[in-house]
């Protein structure tokens, strides 16, 4: 969806046209454009290159509020391109319109569970009244993982879970719960699924002050600036505790030990020092013993060759309607 930019456009909306929800509702972009009228523009980039061009366009036109209609993956890819385009300039406000198969970040930030049109109506009301009543927002840091930006990072079993989850369409919280339940069942019977999901990562984690998580076999190494990781589980319970720091975990227990600790993870409590290393940090480097770091960032999966830096990125102003 491309067109002229109206004078005075201060709102920019980005839609992922390849998302299943948008394919089922192809008129969503047009309805959102009607909602914002001359105050803003809607773009549905069909490639990463086009998304980069849209991000530059938003900066050039002084867009003040960027709305993203999609889930965690769309958010992370869009934020990555916007941070690149806005480098050296003041970042816009962000509005998460949900509408993805995974909305873990929106859930963590208490964005109401409603459709993009209802959320946009709330955001517009707040934006239009900002001269009289400042917009309410939270200000979490993002993670910078290599040259990507996002909120929830994980190797080992976190990566394995997401890879298993991504194998089936349609993806949904129900399917995520089913993957978890089947994996637990597979652990009891010694099935193949638990071997795929609970794949481990071997290596060490170096910190700037010279300390480390020692080289060993890990159930997972994860980091986040959000409390939740999905399905209501809160392993990163210290996220947000200190600005410009993220919560990193090096869980080194067995599959059975982790399953036994799931009630604590649900309640946002530590698994304990006998099962995990924990650290609030601004930066860490994962040094793999096997040469690669397979990882997930906000539901997208990557494989990185060699040591991988995970740094605390900039704070984002995310509007809370």
C-alpha positions as CSV (number, residue, x, y, z in Angstrom):
1,X,0.0,0.0,0.0
2,X,1.8,3.1,-1.3
3,X,0.6,6.6,-1.9
4,X,1.3,10.3,-1.4
5,X,2.1,11.5,2.0
6,X,-0.4,14.1,3.3
7,X,1.0,17.3,4.6
8,X,1.3,17.2,8.4
9,X,1.3,13.4,8.7
10,X,2.5,12.6,12.2
11,X,1.3,9.0,12.4
12,X,2.8,6.1,10.5
13,X,1.3,2.6,10.6
14,X,3.1,-0.5,9.4
15,X,1.3,-3.8,8.5
16,X,2.9,-7.1,7.7
17,X,1.0,-8.2,4.6
18,X,2.4,-11.8,4.9
19,X,0.9,-12.3,8.4
20,X,-1.8,-14.9,8.4
21,X,-4.3,-12.5,10.2
22,X,-3.8,-9.9,7.5
23,X,-4.2,-12.4,4.7
24,X,-7.5,-13.4,6.2
25,X,-8.5,-9.8,6.4
26,X,-7.0,-8.0,3.3
27,X,-9.1,-4.9,3.9
28,X,-7.5,-4.1,7.3
29,X,-5.0,-1.7,5.8
30,X,-7.7,0.4,4.1
31,X,-9.8,0.5,7.2
32,X,-6.9,1.6,9.3
33,X,-6.1,4.3,6.8
34,X,-9.7,5.6,7.0
35,X,-9.4,5.7,10.7
36,X,-6.4,8.0,10.8
37,X,-7.4,10.0,7.7
38,X,-5.0,12.9,6.8
39,X,-3.2,12.6,10.1
40,X,-1.1,9.6,9.0
41,X,-0.1,7.0,6.5
42,X,-0.3,3.2,6.3
43,X,2.4,1.1,4.7
44,X,2.4,-2.7,4.0
45,X,6.0,-3.4,2.9
46,X,6.4,-6.7,1.2
47,X,10.2,-7.2,1.7
48,X,12.9,-6.2,4.2
49,X,14.3,-3.7,1.6
50,X,10.9,-2.1,1.3
51,X,10.5,-2.0,5.1
52,X,13.9,-0.1,5.2
53,X,12.6,2.4,2.7
54,X,9.4,2.9,4.8
55,X,11.5,3.5,7.9
56,X,13.5,6.2,6.1
57,X,10.3,7.7,4.7
58,X,8.9,8.0,8.3
59,X,12.0,9.8,9.5
60,X,12.0,12.2,6.6
61,X,8.4,13.2,7.2
62,X,8.9,13.6,10.9
63,X,6.5,10.8,12.0
64,X,6.0,11.1,15.7
65,X,4.0,7.9,16.4
66,X,4.7,4.5,14.7
67,X,1.9,1.9,15.0
68,X,2.8,-1.7,14.2
69,X,0.0,-4.1,13.3
70,X,1.5,-7.6,14.0
71,X,2.9,-9.9,16.6
72,X,6.3,-10.2,18.2
73,X,8.1,-11.1,15.0
74,X,6.7,-8.1,13.1
75,X,7.5,-5.8,16.0
76,X,11.1,-6.9,16.2
77,X,11.8,-6.7,12.4
78,X,10.0,-3.3,12.2
79,X,11.8,-1.9,15.3
80,X,15.2,-3.1,13.9
81,X,14.7,-1.2,10.6
82,X,13.4,1.9,12.4
83,X,16.3,2.1,14.8
84,X,18.7,1.9,11.8
85,X,16.8,4.6,9.9
86,X,16.5,6.9,13.0
87,X,20.2,6.5,14.1
88,X,21.3,9.8,15.6
89,X,17.7,11.2,15.6
90,X,15.0,11.2,18.3
91,X,13.0,8.0,18.1
92,X,9.2,8.2,17.6
93,X,6.7,6.8,20.0
94,X,5.6,3.2,19.3
95,X,2.1,1.8,19.4
96,X,1.7,-2.0,19.4
97,X,-1.5,-3.0,17.6
98,X,-1.1,-6.7,18.3
99,X,-2.8,-8.9,15.7
100,X,-0.1,-11.5,15.6
101,X,0.1,-15.2,16.4
102,X,2.5,-14.3,19.3
103,X,1.9,-11.1,21.3
104,X,4.2,-11.9,24.2
105,X,5.8,-8.4,24.3
106,X,2.4,-6.7,24.2
107,X,1.1,-8.9,27.0
108,X,4.2,-8.2,29.1
109,X,3.6,-4.4,28.7
110,X,-0.1,-4.8,29.5
111,X,-1.4,-3.7,26.1
112,X,-5.1,-4.5,26.1
113,X,-6.1,-7.7,24.4
114,X,-8.2,-6.3,21.6
115,X,-8.1,-5.9,17.8
116,X,-6.0,-3.4,16.0
117,X,-8.9,-1.1,15.1
118,X,-10.0,-0.7,18.7
119,X,-6.5,-0.2,19.9
120,X,-5.8,2.4,17.2
121,X,-8.9,4.3,18.3
122,X,-7.4,4.5,21.8
123,X,-4.0,5.5,20.5
124,X,-5.5,8.2,18.3
125,X,-7.5,9.6,21.2
126,X,-4.4,9.8,23.3
127,X,-2.3,11.3,20.5
128,X,-4.8,14.0,19.6
129,X,-5.0,15.1,23.2
130,X,-1.2,15.1,23.9
131,X,-0.9,18.9,24.1
132,X,-3.3,18.9,27.1
133,X,-2.6,15.4,28.5
134,X,0.8,13.8,27.9
135,X,0.6,10.4,26.4
136,X,1.2,7.5,28.9
137,X,4.0,5.2,27.9
138,X,6.4,2.7,29.3
139,X,10.1,2.8,28.4
140,X,11.7,-0.6,28.2
141,X,15.1,-1.2,26.6
142,X,15.4,-3.4,23.6
143,X,18.1,-6.0,23.2
144,X,20.6,-5.6,20.5
145,X,21.6,-9.1,19.3
146,X,24.1,-8.9,16.6
147,X,22.5,-6.5,14.1
148,X,18.9,-7.2,15.2
149,X,16.8,-5.6,17.9
150,X,14.1,-7.3,20.0
151,X,13.0,-8.1,23.5
152,X,13.3,-11.8,24.2
153,X,16.4,-13.8,23.3
154,X,17.1,-17.5,23.9
155,X,19.4,-20.4,22.9
156,X,19.0,-24.1,23.6
157,X,15.6,-25.2,24.7
158,X,14.1,-21.7,24.1
159,X,15.3,-21.9,20.5
160,X,14.1,-25.5,20.2
161,X,10.7,-24.7,21.5
162,X,10.2,-21.9,19.0
163,X,11.6,-24.0,16.1
164,X,9.0,-26.7,17.0
165,X,6.2,-24.2,17.4
166,X,7.0,-22.7,14.0
167,X,6.6,-26.1,12.3
168,X,2.8,-25.9,12.2
169,X,0.2,-23.5,10.8
170,X,-1.9,-21.9,12.0
171,X,0.2,-20.9,15.0
172,X,-1.6,-19.8,18.2
173,X,-1.3,-19.8,22.0
174,X,-3.3,-23.0,21.9
175,X,-0.7,-24.6,19.7
176,X,2.1,-23.2,21.9
177,X,0.4,-24.8,25.0
178,X,0.1,-28.1,23.1
179,X,3.8,-28.1,22.2
180,X,4.6,-27.6,25.8
181,X,2.3,-30.3,27.0
182,X,3.5,-32.8,24.3
183,X,7.1,-32.0,25.2
184,X,6.5,-32.7,28.9
185,X,4.8,-36.0,27.9
186,X,7.7,-36.9,25.6
187,X,10.1,-36.3,28.5
188,X,8.2,-38.8,30.6
189,X,8.1,-41.5,27.8
190,X,11.6,-40.7,26.4
191,X,10.1,-39.7,23.0
192,X,11.7,-37.8,20.1
193,X,9.9,-34.5,20.6
194,X,11.7,-33.7,23.9
195,X,15.1,-34.3,22.1
196,X,14.1,-31.7,19.4
197,X,12.6,-29.1,21.8
198,X,15.0,-29.4,24.7
199,X,18.1,-29.2,22.6
200,X,21.0,-27.9,24.6
201,X,23.7,-25.3,24.0
202,X,27.3,-25.7,25.0
203,X,29.6,-22.7,25.6
204,X,30.3,-19.9,28.0
205,X,29.0,-16.3,28.5
206,X,31.5,-13.5,29.1
207,X,30.7,-10.2,30.8
208,X,32.4,-6.9,30.6
209,X,33.8,-7.0,34.1
210,X,35.7,-10.2,33.4
211,X,33.2,-12.6,35.1
212,X,31.4,-15.3,33.2
213,X,28.9,-18.1,33.1
214,X,31.4,-21.0,32.8
215,X,31.7,-23.2,29.7
216,X,29.3,-26.1,30.1
217,X,26.2,-27.7,28.7
218,X,23.2,-25.5,29.2
219,X,19.5,-26.3,29.0
220,X,19.2,-22.7,27.7
221,X,20.8,-19.3,27.9
222,X,18.2,-16.5,27.7
223,X,17.9,-12.8,28.1
224,X,15.1,-10.4,28.1
225,X,13.9,-6.9,29.0
226,X,10.3,-8.2,29.3
227,X,9.0,-10.3,32.2
228,X,7.0,-12.9,30.2
229,X,8.2,-15.4,27.7
230,X,4.8,-16.7,26.7
231,X,1.8,-18.7,28.1
232,X,2.1,-16.5,31.3
233,X,5.6,-17.9,32.3
234,X,7.9,-15.3,33.8
235,X,11.5,-16.5,33.9
236,X,13.0,-13.0,33.5
237,X,11.4,-11.7,36.7
238,X,14.1,-9.1,37.2
239,X,13.6,-7.4,33.8
240,X,12.9,-3.8,34.2
241,X,14.4,-3.7,37.7
242,X,17.4,-1.5,36.6
243,X,17.3,0.8,33.6
244,X,19.7,0.0,30.8
245,X,20.2,-3.6,32.1
246,X,18.6,-6.8,31.1
247,X,18.1,-10.1,32.9
248,X,20.2,-13.0,31.7
249,X,19.8,-16.6,32.7
250,X,22.1,-19.6,32.2
251,X,19.9,-22.6,33.1
252,X,22.0,-25.7,33.4
253,X,19.6,-28.2,34.9
254,X,18.2,-31.3,33.3
255,X,14.9,-31.5,31.5
256,X,13.3,-33.1,34.5
257,X,14.8,-30.4,36.8
258,X,13.4,-27.7,34.6
259,X,9.9,-29.3,34.4
260,X,9.9,-29.5,38.2
261,X,10.7,-25.8,38.4
262,X,7.9,-24.7,36.1
263,X,5.6,-23.6,38.9
264,X,8.3,-21.2,40.1
265,X,8.8,-19.9,36.5
266,X,5.0,-19.3,36.3
267,X,5.1,-17.3,39.5
268,X,8.1,-15.3,38.5
269,X,10.5,-16.8,40.9
270,X,14.1,-18.0,40.6
271,X,14.9,-21.6,39.8
272,X,17.7,-21.4,42.3
273,X,21.5,-21.3,42.1
274,X,21.7,-25.1,41.8
275,X,19.9,-24.9,38.5
276,X,20.8,-21.6,37.0
277,X,23.1,-18.6,36.8
278,X,21.5,-15.2,36.8
279,X,22.8,-11.7,36.1
280,X,21.6,-8.2,35.4
281,X,23.9,-6.8,32.8
282,X,24.3,-4.3,30.0
283,X,26.2,-6.6,27.7
284,X,27.3,-10.2,27.3
285,X,29.1,-12.3,24.7
286,X,28.1,-15.9,24.1
287,X,31.1,-18.0,23.1
288,X,30.0,-21.3,21.6
289,X,32.0,-24.5,22.0
290,X,30.7,-25.9,18.8
291,X,31.1,-22.8,16.6
292,X,27.5,-21.6,16.3
293,X,24.8,-19.9,18.4
294,X,21.3,-21.0,17.2
295,X,19.0,-18.5,18.8
296,X,15.5,-17.0,18.7
297,X,14.7,-13.3,19.0
298,X,11.0,-12.5,19.5
299,X,9.9,-15.7,17.8
300,X,12.2,-15.5,14.8
301,X,15.0,-18.0,14.5
302,X,18.7,-17.4,13.5
303,X,22.0,-19.3,13.5
304,X,25.0,-17.1,14.2
305,X,28.6,-18.2,13.5
306,X,31.1,-17.6,16.2
307,X,30.8,-15.4,19.4
308,X,27.5,-13.5,19.6
309,X,27.1,-10.1,21.4
310,X,23.9,-9.4,23.3
311,X,23.8,-5.8,24.4
312,X,21.2,-3.6,26.1
313,X,19.9,-1.3,23.3
314,X,18.0,2.0,23.5
315,X,14.9,2.6,25.5
316,X,11.7,2.8,23.4
317,X,8.6,4.9,24.4
318,X,5.8,2.4,23.9
319,X,2.4,4.0,24.4
320,X,0.0,2.3,26.8
321,X,-3.6,3.1,25.7
